């Protein structure tokens, strides 16, 4: 009893102490709030808001801020003094805000302010109705060959057959002195991106924490399903509980989800997963090729972000990132250092010289920079930054040179760096002694036309010696071997020439036809010695001016160097296959501390093209002020005035709201922030427009001509749905007229047939009566009167009566058996007539007697009928003209932009919009083991695909969680996220 009383005393004092602590903590926050408000009146955009301290419950889930040292960030300036308190720093900066200018790097001249065009969106041309196809089949939004994902399950090789990657000697190395190093100097002061949030009320905090907890619960369910059924595999099949390995079998979901575990405060799960990373062997895979883009953003980005958010405590994560990066670096070993985007890692291929693809994907080519740059910062190894900096330089040069839509790049890129067309123009003829290394000297004077000179020409050897009889070749079969044979007497007239060596193309020249052999060819006409070939690949090699090898093409010709170029037919958009290249311009600028100015220039040129050519306002019910970004297809023959914007609504493009919003803050383009809000609201509308409350993968809508004046016009919308709207009603009217004419003809034919039947009946009766008479019959059995009457019958009637009916025969001509049969026939006919209208013999009509109820399959639909039928059959929400792909594969792009808008603007309505999206996704995708992609977002009867890509845990649920976390968790002023939502620490 005594112990119990002491316990109560201790409990009482503990409650008092906690109460005093909370009160004092709140007073401290009030003081900081007043200081912050006072400072806010004086500070400019470039001064950051001091971060408010968290309560104890919040501290548990906050990310520990790692100590930034030269080991974790090589370019960050060091300080020997302790930093001043946040309040003092804010006040001091506020006092200097009037005269504060942006510091300049000693390596960069000050850049003049970009002169941007007016931000008003130009008018758009309406696409012709014929452009809007009725084909509702699903299409791939991000077509790649070969695809980044291999959908077929891959079986691991047996232990004795396992092949491991081995580091190869580079064919096209970059000299150490030529490596591009990270920019040096103190990072520039970049304007604050994130909104200065005020303290929330207790009720707001309770609601926010409740939503955050529900998001984390959904995450934990999926993580448990992965851990139980797919541990160390790429993906979980959330319906069946199986696993999949579409990304090399390197535990994509585990690596991709590491930083999400830490951000959500699941440190025990993080520790277990981080230790499991050591079991991944990046030097072997059941897959033959490595998709560079997917591997870089998911694996390399996931490892580096997990290392960053955990404060560098798990060094094995950085070690595994280096291990993977060394494998990937082999893809950059090309003549122009552009990467092979699907890298065959096995030594048999990796040891060979190779070029980048002539049909590289823009997003895959330009979305490697953030990850390799961060790795270079953490390891102080310039090779990683050099690899991606050369890609950026190539894009920068191409943008300056100009594409068919200035400022942006087409989706397909020729990254070979090899102009074979130019090489064909400048090459010598094949028989030239200078072939193939010396081009024609175009500076020489033209010699003009020279007539052919008479000279002795060696008589060619005949092609065949005909036989003496039928002038045909005779083929003899070898006895005992019917599959072998030879042409008779061929060897006598065609002696086998001396063994010849292959020319520079590796082929034996066919000299017999021209009468040339090694012995009789003049010395002056003999080709030059063959160029050396690579000992492993057999590809011809030559030596450049600097002594480095130059790769020749398959024909043995050294191609003319060129930069990045188009493949011909250009497609421009902010959607799949192009998106993240533009996204990385601003983010790479932030990661480098603003010290590399080309990213700012490239972003500004991109946005000018986007505003001018791609943005449009859709015409939808309710007239919401929203925007989308469409696509343009430009061919070499397309004129500027003939360009028509394809008004797409793609889920992949929904990232653009966040990109434009962040660019507006970083580069000071204030008007773009309003565009960013409208772009994000467009994707929110796309979610709300379907039966499931989830946006489709890809669709088309009808655009407004003007973005300022845009009202819903149902007539225009219906005409857009019906390409034959102008003629459809006319066709129906013509059909009705034709049907009436046919009906009239049928009635007239019936009347004529009835009259003819009456005539036939009277004739038959007379014939029957005459046939029974035995008086006045001629020899043919017909009476004189009957013959007279037949003369008055129509010719057709008389011709039809080829055989007289049975009744026309006289009784003398019929036997007794025939007479009996005739009587039975007449009796049967009478009985059938008697019962035809009564009893069970009467048949009921299959359809109602009303002719209007009968369906006429040949009748064309009216315009109204066609519209109603198409909307019902295609399940088209109002405003959509076509849904190209109805799937939802747990994509994050829409909630990504919603999160950016909330963090940038501080408007809590974005949290409300995000919650509706979360509930809709959870209701439609939740399974027993996790969450599954669905087939059709327009149907309330949800069908699961049994796929859960790693970005569901790495991106989608992370953005939902951050939307309801405190603003200092992954602050945009401290972190920059790659395209897979992996946060990297920004320099300060």
PyMOL commands that set and color helices and strands:
alter all, ss='L'
color gray80, all
select helices_A, chain A and resi 2-40+56-59+86-95+129-131+159-161+176-178+202-229+252-263+267-279+292-309+315-332+347-350+362-366+369-379+382-401+420-426+490-493+523-525+579-591+598-614+640-642+652-666+670-688+714-721+725-771+784-792+795-800+806-808+816-835+839-841+851-853+863-874+893-905+909-925+951-963
alter helices_A, ss='H'
color red, helices_A
select strands_A, chain A and resi 235-237+242-244+289-291+342-344+360-361+412-414+418-419+475-477+485-487+541-543+549-551+560-561+565-566+570-572+615-616+628-629+632-634+648-650+698-701+880-885+975-977+983-985
alter strands_A, ss='S'
color yellow, strands_A
deselect
rebuild
show_as cartoon
